[in-house]
Each structure stands twice: as structure tokens, then as C-alpha cells.
Amino acid sequence: MTTLKNSVQLIGRLGNDPQVRTFDSGKKMATFSLATNETYLNAKGEKVEDTQWHNIVIWGKKADIAEKYLKKGSEVAVQGKLINRSYESNGEKKYITEISLNELLMMDKKA
């Protein structure tokens, strides 16, 4: 059960092409935003679509895969863990939540 302590699973579409950085050590990191959609009926019976955006971070060989095969609009299933961090910008403290990816499944049909 320890793997359930901090685990996130999402299916969605990329909001942008993966942004890839290669560090001096040779290690790669890719980031992209992932949109998940939920549709429901509100109290008036109207259909409402709610989109949530998630920041995804991928390291190593999986970053290579993301760089090579993923693009804006690609449908993927991801599994990872939540990472909360903060930084300072212009004297103001900013907070960000990211999903550090463990598993990636590309769901688009092959051409």
C-alpha cells in the first residue's frame, strides 16, 4: 500500500509540445501541460464541461520518448506523484504543483 501514498493517474491531452532541456550532466527533462476534461449537468440541467490543467515533468529516457513521439493534442495516460514547490519572482513567493511522471502510455491510434 505504500505506493498509494502519493500517486496520481490521469488521462488527457497535451496542451503544448513537450519542452525539453538537456543539462550539463547529459540528463534530460521534459515538461508539458496536460488537460483533463469532465462533463456534467448543472442544477439547471445544462451540460457543463470543466477542464483542469496539470503540469507534467519527465526525466531521463522517458523525456526522450516524450520529445520524439508526443505533440500538442496527443492523448496520454500518466501515472506519477505530486510535487509541490515554491520559488520567488520579483519579491513575490509563487507556488507550483507538478506531477513527476513514473509511467507514460501513449493512447493515440497509429496512422
GROMACS elastic network, one bead per residue, 0.5 to 0.9 nm:
[ bonds ]
;  ai    aj funct       b0    kb
    1     4     6  0.54895   500
    1     5     6  0.73501   500
    2     5     6  0.55759   500
    2     6     6  0.83925   500
    3     6     6  0.68132   500
    3     7     6  0.67524   500
    4     7     6  0.54308   500
    4     8     6  0.86942   500
    5    81     6  0.89958   500
    6    80     6  0.80905   500
    6    81     6  0.53704   500
    6    82     6  0.64878   500
    7    79     6  0.70410   500
    7    80     6  0.57034   500
    7    82     6  0.70753   500
    8    78     6  0.79386   500
    8    79     6  0.55273   500
    8    80     6  0.53540   500
    8    81     6  0.56590   500
    8    82     6  0.69944   500
    8    99     6  0.76383   500
    9    77     6  0.72391   500
    9    78     6  0.56562   500
    9    80     6  0.67183   500
    9    81     6  0.86929   500
   10    34     6  0.87696   500
   10    36     6  0.74319   500
   10    76     6  0.82168   500
   10    77     6  0.56341   500
   10    78     6  0.53863   500
   10    79     6  0.66325   500
   11    34     6  0.84262   500
   11    35     6  0.83724   500
   11    36     6  0.65683   500
   11    75     6  0.72723   500
   11    76     6  0.57354   500
   11    78     6  0.64160   500
   11   107     6  0.89704   500
   12    34     6  0.59362   500
   12    35     6  0.52874   500
   12    37     6  0.73435   500
   12    73     6  0.89166   500
   12    74     6  0.82481   500
   12    75     6  0.55816   500
   12    76     6  0.57637   500
   12    77     6  0.66058   500
   12    78     6  0.84663   500
   13    16     6  0.89787   500
   13    33     6  0.83870   500
   13    34     6  0.54940   500
   13    35     6  0.53228   500
   13    36     6  0.68930   500
   13    72     6  0.75195   500
   13    73     6  0.52154   500
   13    74     6  0.53245   500
   13    76     6  0.62227   500
   13    77     6  0.87630   500
   14    17     6  0.70451   500
   14    18     6  0.82240   500
   14    32     6  0.67297   500
   14    33     6  0.57871   500
   14    35     6  0.63065   500
   14    70     6  0.80711   500
   14    71     6  0.68660   500
   14    74     6  0.55108   500
   14    75     6  0.66792   500
   14    76     6  0.77258   500
   15    32     6  0.71102   500
   15    33     6  0.52434   500
   15    34     6  0.56557   500
   15    35     6  0.62917   500
   15    53     6  0.83688   500
   15    71     6  0.85828   500
   15    72     6  0.54500   500
   15    73     6  0.62577   500
   15    74     6  0.85411   500
   16    19     6  0.83174   500
   16    32     6  0.61301   500
   16    33     6  0.63484   500
   16    34     6  0.81740   500
   16    71     6  0.67145   500
   16    73     6  0.73111   500
   17    31     6  0.86753   500
   17    32     6  0.66179   500
   17    33     6  0.85971   500
   17    66     6  0.89887   500
   17    67     6  0.81908   500
   17    70     6  0.68762   500
   17    73     6  0.83068   500
   17    74     6  0.89418   500
   18    30     6  0.58988   500
   18    31     6  0.54406   500
   18    33     6  0.81869   500
   18    63     6  0.86581   500
   18    66     6  0.66385   500
   18    67     6  0.60958   500
   18    70     6  0.69635   500
   18    71     6  0.66391   500
   18    72     6  0.78076   500
   19    29     6  0.82088   500
   19    30     6  0.53846   500
   19    31     6  0.52648   500
   19    32     6  0.63984   500
   19    67     6  0.77302   500
   20    28     6  0.69150   500
   20    29     6  0.56793   500
   20    31     6  0.66029   500
   20    63     6  0.73245   500
   20    64     6  0.84625   500
   20    66     6  0.87376   500
   20    67     6  0.67646   500
   21    27     6  0.84505   500
   21    28     6  0.57219   500
   21    29     6  0.53254   500
   21    30     6  0.63797   500
   21    31     6  0.87058   500
   22    25     6  0.80030   500
   22    26     6  0.59303   500
   22    27     6  0.57964   500
   22    29     6  0.65012   500
   22    30     6  0.88295   500
   23    26     6  0.52856   500
   23    27     6  0.54978   500
   23    28     6  0.63276   500
   23    29     6  0.81032   500
   24    27     6  0.74408   500
   25    28     6  0.88012   500
   27    59     6  0.74839   500
   27    60     6  0.59049   500
   27    61     6  0.87760   500
   28    58     6  0.82759   500
   28    59     6  0.57690   500
   28    60     6  0.51513   500
   28    61     6  0.76373   500
   28    62     6  0.88603   500
   28    63     6  0.61661   500
   28    64     6  0.73234   500
   29    57     6  0.69937   500
   29    58     6  0.55681   500
   29    60     6  0.64428   500
   29    62     6  0.87080   500
   29    63     6  0.56540   500
   29    64     6  0.84119   500
   30    56     6  0.81685   500
   30    57     6  0.58700   500
   30    58     6  0.50495   500
   30    59     6  0.64442   500
   30    60     6  0.86017   500
   30    62     6  0.84225   500
   30    63     6  0.50417   500
   30    64     6  0.79635   500
   30    66     6  0.71170   500
   30    67     6  0.72395   500
   31    55     6  0.72086   500
   31    56     6  0.54975   500
   31    58     6  0.62516   500
   31    59     6  0.89320   500
   31    63     6  0.82799   500
   31    66     6  0.89211   500
   32    54     6  0.84331   500
   32    55     6  0.61152   500
   32    56     6  0.54096   500
   32    57     6  0.69645   500
   32    58     6  0.88003   500
   32    72     6  0.89228   500
   33    53     6  0.64317   500
   33    54     6  0.55075   500
   33    56     6  0.59486   500
   33    57     6  0.89791   500
   34    52     6  0.81947   500
   34    53     6  0.56107   500
   34    54     6  0.50594   500
   34    55     6  0.64187   500
   34    56     6  0.69308   500
   34    76     6  0.86722   500
   35    51     6  0.63334   500
   35    52     6  0.56758   500
   35    54     6  0.64588   500
   36    50     6  0.82650   500
   36    51     6  0.55985   500
   36    52     6  0.53365   500
   36    53     6  0.65605   500
   36    54     6  0.80040   500
   37    49     6  0.66997   500
   37    50     6  0.56415   500
   37    52     6  0.65078   500
   38    48     6  0.82300   500
   38    49     6  0.56995   500
   38    50     6  0.51795   500
   38    51     6  0.64710   500
   38    52     6  0.83967   500
   39    47     6  0.68513   500
   39    48     6  0.55966   500
   39    50     6  0.62534   500
   39    51     6  0.88077   500
   40    45     6  0.89329   500
   40    46     6  0.81695   500
   40    47     6  0.57506   500
   40    48     6  0.53913   500
   40    49     6  0.65960   500
   40    50     6  0.82091   500
   41    44     6  0.75788   500
   41    45     6  0.51622   500
   41    46     6  0.52144   500
   41    48     6  0.58591   500
   41    49     6  0.87594   500
   42    45     6  0.52427   500
   42    46     6  0.54788   500
   42    47     6  0.65831   500
   42    48     6  0.66352   500
   43    46     6  0.74326   500
   44    47     6  0.89211   500
   54    97     6  0.80279   500
   54    98     6  0.68547   500
   54    99     6  0.73650   500
   55    96     6  0.86618   500
   55    97     6  0.70789   500
   55    99     6  0.61329   500
   55   100     6  0.87332   500
   56    78     6  0.88149   500
   56    80     6  0.89174   500
   56    98     6  0.57594   500
   56   100     6  0.61825   500
   56   101     6  0.66937   500
   57    63     6  0.85081   500
   57    98     6  0.68243   500
   57    99     6  0.60957   500
   57   101     6  0.59857   500
   58    61     6  0.86975   500
   58    62     6  0.62972   500
   58    63     6  0.52489   500
   58    66     6  0.81005   500
   58    99     6  0.86532   500
   58   100     6  0.62329   500
   58   101     6  0.53420   500
   58   102     6  0.78630   500
   59    62     6  0.60895   500
   59    63     6  0.51912   500
   59    64     6  0.83957   500
   59   100     6  0.83170   500
   59   101     6  0.77982   500
   60    63     6  0.53401   500
   60    64     6  0.68217   500
   61    65     6  0.64611   500
   61    66     6  0.87525   500
   62    66     6  0.61936   500
   62    67     6  0.85652   500
   62   101     6  0.86962   500
   62   102     6  0.87370   500
   62   103     6  0.84356   500
   62   104     6  0.78158   500
   63    66     6  0.50141   500
   63    67     6  0.60992   500
   63    68     6  0.85935   500
   64    67     6  0.51083   500
   64    68     6  0.61839   500
   64    69     6  0.86141   500
   65    68     6  0.51675   500
   65    69     6  0.59243   500
   65    70     6  0.76317   500
   66    69     6  0.54731   500
   66    70     6  0.50650   500
   66    71     6  0.81380   500
   66   104     6  0.88552   500
   67    70     6  0.61681   500
   67    71     6  0.80738   500
   68    71     6  0.86501   500
   69    74     6  0.89138   500
   69   106     6  0.86193   500
   70    73     6  0.84279   500
   70    74     6  0.60136   500
   70    75     6  0.86665   500
   70    76     6  0.87993   500
   70   106     6  0.80991   500
   71    74     6  0.55952   500
   72    75     6  0.89388   500
   74   106     6  0.76984   500
   74   107     6  0.77592   500
   74   108     6  0.64423   500
   75   105     6  0.87922   500
   75   106     6  0.64045   500
   75   107     6  0.53528   500
   75   108     6  0.56415   500
   76   104     6  0.69642   500
   76   105     6  0.55609   500
   76   107     6  0.51798   500
   76   108     6  0.74482   500
   77   103     6  0.81663   500
   77   104     6  0.59731   500
   77   105     6  0.50092   500
   77   106     6  0.65549   500
   77   107     6  0.69972   500
   78   101     6  0.67153   500
   78   102     6  0.76178   500
   78   103     6  0.57118   500
   78   105     6  0.63848   500
   78   106     6  0.87755   500
   79    99     6  0.82974   500
   79   100     6  0.83870   500
   79   101     6  0.59340   500
   79   102     6  0.56894   500
   79   103     6  0.50438   500
   79   104     6  0.66736   500
   79   105     6  0.88492   500
   80    99     6  0.58742   500
   80   100     6  0.53161   500
   80   103     6  0.66123   500
   80   104     6  0.89194   500
   81    98     6  0.82107   500
   81    99     6  0.54029   500
   81   100     6  0.53679   500
   81   101     6  0.67561   500
   81   102     6  0.76192   500
   82    97     6  0.68118   500
   82    98     6  0.58153   500
   82   100     6  0.64030   500
   83    96     6  0.82761   500
   83    97     6  0.56982   500
   83    98     6  0.51787   500
   83    99     6  0.60063   500
   83   100     6  0.66797   500
   84    95     6  0.73202   500
   84    96     6  0.58805   500
   84    98     6  0.64774   500
   84    99     6  0.88313   500
   85    94     6  0.85500   500
   85    95     6  0.59196   500
   85    96     6  0.55610   500
   85    97     6  0.65665   500
   85    98     6  0.82943   500
   86    93     6  0.67715   500
   86    94     6  0.54618   500
   86    96     6  0.60877   500
   86    97     6  0.87672   500
   87    92     6  0.83686   500
   87    93     6  0.57553   500
   87    94     6  0.53793   500
   87    95     6  0.66504   500
   87    96     6  0.84151   500
   88    91     6  0.59148   500
   88    92     6  0.54106   500
   88    94     6  0.58592   500
   88    95     6  0.87658   500
   89    92     6  0.52518   500
   89    93     6  0.63883   500
   89    94     6  0.69559   500
   90    93     6  0.83967   500
  101   104     6  0.72441   500
  106   109     6  0.86786   500
  108   111     6  0.88984   500
